[in-house]
Amino acid sequence: MQHEPKNILYIASCVAPFGAAETGGVSRFLVNSIEALKRVGINTAVIAPTGGQDIGVPTFCVDGVFQKSASSEHRTENFTLPPNSILASMVQLAWQKQHDFDVVINLNHDWLPYYMTQYFSRPLLHVANLGHSSLATDQEIARISRVKKNHVAALTKTQARQLAIESPILLPFCIDEAKYNFQSNAGDYLAWAARIVPEKGLLNAAKIARKAGLLLKVAGSIEDPEYWQFVSRKYGQYLEYVGYLDTDALQTMLGSATAMIQTQQWEEAFGVITIESMACGTPVVAYDRGANSELVKNGVSGFLVDPDNMDEAVSSVRRAPTLNREACRTYVVERFGLDIFSSHYLRWFSQLRSSEF
């Protein structure tokens, strides 16, 4: 490629307005991408559902019916679009506006935008944000990675393997480290933050807190009330629910913790909360599976433990205060800071054919 793109159009999440809890880390990924690209002189615009937060760049708002999150789809379920689909409208608008931009980047983990890749005359790039969803979607992601080389980026090697992405472009989620205050002194509690659903493993985190004799502060949206009630009944005296927190409140909660626990019950594609915690200086005790194995530097920014060894997890929680919290913060800034994000994007663009710009 002879030069980088100067104007990029993003397609934001189609499951809720921009910034809503339902969009998970996709909204934060977009905000950080906009700032990282701005640092290297690249302009951005966004197609997003009506009613979202102000993104600070030109935004084309679309009305319609929100798409069901791909994370809730069963593996063999057919891909479906609701009547007046907001996803279809967003993709259509991107196709209409593509010639005003050098590149279009899709952030939706859904079949339709991947399928449409071959019908765009401008490069339609994609950032996968799940480890798996419906079989049809995942197969289409794998197919596009083969027929449109370098058009699909993965957050981690784990995710690329899960989705069978060939020759993956790695574009790890990065954060604006200035938004996370370093806290040198830890409190006497543990932190856990995620959607409250069984696969995120709150039950195991509560067991670890009880055996360690520490309070577990829990942040996140309660998406499975029955599961939350079950965990609360068994371990309520060790739990404090603090709700769904914005970045300012979340970094305060994380930064004062002895450690943050990651106890997912499957191989997660990426753990944003992991790098957010480490950015505050708080080490992470995580199951050694999935993205955790790529994000946590064992013995520096936390500990990786056997998911089947409760005693090892408890021992690691007790050892967490011995880690250097400043070294934990430095590790994240050097590997997941915004300047690194900018370089990842430029490396991606450099691997596209120059004829595409």
C-alpha positions in Angstrom: 0.0 0.0 0.0 1.4 3.4 -1.0 -0.5 5.4 1.6 -2.8 5.0 4.6 -6.6 5.8 4.3 -7.5 9.3 5.4 -11.2 8.9 5.9 -12.8 5.8 7.6 -16.5 5.0 8.1 -17.4 2.7 11.0 -20.6 0.7 11.3 -21.4 0.7 15.0 -23.2 -2.0 17.0 -26.8 -2.8 15.8 -28.0 -4.3 19.1 -28.7 -1.0 21.0 -27.9 2.7 20.8 -24.3 3.7 20.9 -22.9 3.5 24.5 -25.7 1.3 25.9 -24.7 -1.6 28.2 -26.1 -4.0 25.6 -23.3 -3.1 23.2 -20.7 -4.5 25.6 -17.2 -3.4 24.7 -18.0 -2.6 21.1 -18.9 1.1 21.9 -15.7 1.5 23.9 -13.6 -0.1 21.1 -15.0 2.4 18.7 -14.4 5.4 20.9 -10.8 4.3 21.4 -10.3 3.6 17.7 -11.5 7.1 16.8 -9.0 8.6 19.2 -6.1 6.3 18.1 -6.7 7.1 14.5 -7.0 10.8 15.2 -3.5 10.7 16.6 -2.1 9.6 13.2 -4.2 12.0 11.2 -7.0 9.8 10.1 -10.6 11.1 10.1 -13.5 9.0 11.1 -17.3 9.0 10.8 -19.9 6.5 12.2 -23.1 4.9 11.2 -25.0 4.2 14.4 -28.6 3.7 15.7 -30.6 6.8 16.6 -30.6 7.8 20.3 -27.0 6.9 21.3 -24.4 9.0 23.0 -22.5 11.7 21.2 -19.4 10.1 19.6 -17.7 13.4 18.8 -17.4 12.7 15.1 -19.8 13.0 12.1 -22.5 10.4 12.8 -25.2 9.1 10.5 -28.2 7.9 12.6 -30.4 5.1 11.5 -33.8 4.0 12.8 -35.2 0.5 12.9 -35.6 -2.6 15.0 -32.5 -3.7 16.9 -30.7 -7.0 16.0 -30.6 -9.7 18.6 -27.1 -10.0 20.0 -25.1 -12.7 18.2 -23.8 -13.9 21.6 -27.4 -15.1 22.4 -27.7 -17.1 19.2 -27.7 -20.9 19.4 -24.9 -22.5 17.4 -27.2 -24.1 14.8 -29.8 -21.3 14.7 -30.4 -19.7 11.4 -29.4 -16.1 10.9 -32.5 -13.9 11.1 -33.4 -10.2 10.5 -36.3 -8.6 12.1 -38.8 -6.5 10.1 -37.4 -3.0 9.5 -33.9 -4.3 10.5 -31.6 -1.6 11.8 -28.6 -3.9 10.8 -29.8 -4.1 7.2 -30.4 -0.3 7.1 -26.9 0.4 8.5 -25.2 -1.9 5.9 -27.3 -0.3 3.1 -26.3 3.2 4.2 -22.6 2.2 4.4 -22.9 0.9 0.8 -24.4 4.1 -0.3 -21.8 6.3 1.4 -18.7 4.2 0.7 -17.3 6.4 -2.0 -17.0 9.3 0.4 -14.5 7.2 2.4 -11.4 5.2 1.8 -12.4 2.3 4.0 -15.5 1.0 5.8 -15.0 -0.9 9.1 -17.8 -3.1 10.4 -17.9 -3.9 14.2 -21.0 -6.2 14.1 -20.5 -9.9 14.6 -23.3 -10.9 12.2 -23.7 -12.7 8.9 -25.0 -9.9 6.7 -22.1 -7.4 6.8 -19.6 -10.2 6.2 -21.6 -11.5 3.3 -21.8 -8.0 1.8 -18.0 -7.6 1.8 -17.7 -8.8 -1.8 -20.3 -6.3 -3.0 -18.5 -3.1 -1.8 -16.1 -1.4 -4.2 -14.3 0.2 -1.2 -12.7 -2.2 1.2 -15.2 -3.4 3.8 -13.1 -4.5 6.8 -14.3 -6.3 9.9 -13.3 -6.6 13.5 -14.7 -9.8 15.0 -15.8 -9.3 18.6 -17.0 -12.8 19.7 -15.4 -16.2 19.9 -18.4 -17.9 18.3 -22.0 -17.3 17.6 -24.3 -19.0 15.0 -22.6 -21.5 12.8 -23.7 -19.6 9.6 -22.1 -16.4 10.9 -18.9 -18.1 11.9 -18.6 -20.0 8.7 -19.1 -16.7 6.7 -16.4 -15.0 8.8 -14.0 -17.9 8.0 -14.9 -17.8 4.3 -14.4 -14.0 3.9 -11.0 -14.3 5.7 -10.0 -16.7 2.9 -11.4 -14.9 -0.2 -10.7 -11.3 1.0 -7.3 -11.5 2.5 -6.5 -9.2 5.4 -10.2 -8.0 5.6 -10.9 -9.6 9.0 -9.1 -8.6 12.2 -9.2 -10.7 15.4 -8.7 -9.4 18.9 -6.5 -12.3 20.0 -4.9 -15.5 18.6 -7.5 -17.4 20.6 -10.3 -15.7 18.8 -8.7 -16.2 15.4 -8.4 -19.9 16.1 -12.0 -20.2 17.3 -13.3 -18.6 14.1 -10.8 -20.3 11.7 -9.6 -16.9 10.4 -6.8 -17.5 8.0 -3.6 -15.4 8.4 -5.4 -13.2 11.0 -4.7 -9.5 11.4 -4.4 -9.0 15.2 -6.1 -5.8 16.4 -6.2 -6.2 20.2 -8.7 -4.0 22.2 -6.7 -1.1 23.5 -7.6 1.6 26.1 -7.0 5.3 26.7 -4.7 4.8 29.7 -5.3 8.5 30.7 -8.9 7.5 31.7 -7.6 5.0 34.3 -6.0 6.4 37.4 -3.1 4.4 38.9 -3.8 3.5 42.5 -0.7 2.3 44.4 -2.6 1.3 47.6 -5.0 -1.7 47.4 -8.1 -2.1 49.5 -9.2 -5.3 51.2 -11.7 -6.6 48.7 -11.8 -8.4 45.4 -13.4 -7.1 42.2 -15.4 -8.9 39.5 -17.1 -7.2 36.5 -19.0 -8.7 33.6 -22.5 -9.5 32.4 -24.1 -11.5 35.2 -24.8 -14.8 33.4 -23.6 -18.3 34.2 -20.9 -18.4 31.5 -19.1 -15.5 33.1 -18.5 -17.6 36.2 -19.6 -15.4 39.1 -20.4 -18.5 41.1 -16.8 -19.6 41.0 -15.6 -16.1 41.8 -17.9 -16.1 44.9 -16.4 -19.4 46.0 -12.9 -18.0 45.7 -13.9 -14.9 47.7 -15.4 -17.0 50.5 -12.3 -19.3 50.8 -10.0 -16.2 50.7 -12.2 -14.5 53.4 -12.6 -11.4 51.3 -15.6 -9.3 50.1 -16.3 -9.6 46.4 -17.6 -6.4 44.7 -19.6 -7.2 41.7 -20.2 -4.8 38.8 -22.3 -5.5 35.6 -25.7 -5.8 34.2 -27.9 -8.6 35.6 -28.9 -10.4 32.5 -29.9 -13.6 34.2 -31.9 -12.7 37.4 -32.4 -16.3 38.4 -28.7 -17.0 38.3 -27.9 -13.8 40.3 -30.5 -14.8 43.0 -29.0 -18.3 43.2 -25.4 -17.0 43.7 -26.7 -14.3 46.2 -28.5 -16.9 48.3 -25.4 -19.1 48.6 -22.7 -16.4 49.0 -24.6 -13.1 49.7 -22.5 -12.3 52.8 -19.4 -12.2 50.6 -21.0 -10.2 47.8 -21.6 -6.5 47.3 -23.4 -5.6 44.0 -22.5 -2.1 42.8 -24.4 -2.1 39.5 -23.4 -1.3 36.0 -20.7 1.3 36.2 -19.4 3.9 33.7 -15.7 4.1 33.1 -15.0 6.6 35.9 -16.8 4.6 38.6 -15.5 1.3 37.3 -11.8 2.4 37.4 -12.3 3.6 40.9 -13.8 0.3 42.0 -11.1 -1.7 40.2 -8.2 0.4 41.4 -8.9 0.0 45.0 -9.2 -3.8 44.9 -6.6 -6.3 46.1 -7.2 -8.2 42.8 -9.7 -8.7 40.1 -10.9 -12.2 39.3 -11.6 -13.6 35.9 -13.5 -16.9 36.1 -15.2 -17.3 32.6 -16.5 -20.8 31.9 -15.4 -20.8 28.3 -12.5 -19.5 26.1 -13.3 -15.8 25.9 -12.2 -13.9 22.8 -10.9 -10.9 24.8 -11.3 -9.6 28.3 -11.6 -5.8 28.3 -12.0 -5.7 32.1 -8.7 -7.5 32.4 -6.7 -4.7 30.8 -8.8 -2.0 32.5 -8.0 -3.5 35.9 -4.3 -3.8 35.2 -4.3 -0.2 33.9 -5.3 0.9 37.5 -2.4 -1.2 38.9 -4.7 -4.0 40.1 -3.4 -7.5 39.3 -5.7 -10.1 37.8 -6.2 -13.6 38.9 -7.6 -15.4 35.9 -8.3 -18.8 34.6 -5.6 -19.9 32.3 -7.8 -20.3 29.2 -8.8 -18.3 26.1 -7.7 -14.7 25.9 -6.7 -14.6 29.5 -3.6 -16.6 28.6 -2.6 -13.9 26.1 -3.5 -10.8 28.3 -2.1 -11.6 31.7 1.7 -11.7 32.2 2.0 -14.3 34.9 3.8 -13.0 38.0 3.9 -9.4 36.7 0.3 -8.3 36.0 -1.4 -11.1 37.8 -1.6 -14.9 38.0 -2.9 -17.5 35.6 -4.5 -20.4 37.4 -5.9 -23.9 36.6 -9.7 -23.5 36.2 -10.1 -26.8 38.1 -7.8 -25.9 41.0 -9.7 -23.8 43.6 -6.8 -23.9 46.0 -4.4 -22.4 43.4 -6.9 -19.6 42.7 -7.2 -18.8 46.4 -3.5 -18.9 46.9 -3.0 -16.6 44.0 -5.5 -14.1 45.4 -3.5 -14.1 48.6 -0.3 -13.5 46.7 -1.6 -10.7 44.6 -0.6 -7.9 47.1 3.1 -9.0 46.6 3.0 -7.9 43.0 4.3 -4.5 42.0 1.3 -2.5 41.0 3.3 0.1 39.1 4.8 -2.7 37.0 1.3 -4.0 36.3 0.3 -0.5 35.0 3.4 -0.2 32.9 2.8 -3.5 31.3 -0.6 -2.5 30.1 0.4 0.9 28.8 3.2 -0.5 26.8 1.1 -3.3 25.3 -2.5 -1.9 25.2 -2.2 1.9 25.2 -3.7 4.1 22.5 -0.3 4.7 20.8 0.0 0.9 20.4 -3.6 0.9 19.0 -2.6 3.4 16.4 0.3 1.3 15.3 -1.9 -1.8 15.1 -4.2 0.0 12.7 -1.4 1.3 10.5 0.1 -2.2 10.3 -3.3 -3.5 9.2 -3.8 -0.9 6.5 -0.2 -1.5 5.3 -1.1 -5.1 4.6 -4.0 -4.3 2.3 -3.3 -4.0 -1.4 -2.5 -0.5 -2.6 -5.0 -0.9 -5.4 -7.8 -0.9 -2.9 -7.3 2.8 -2.0 
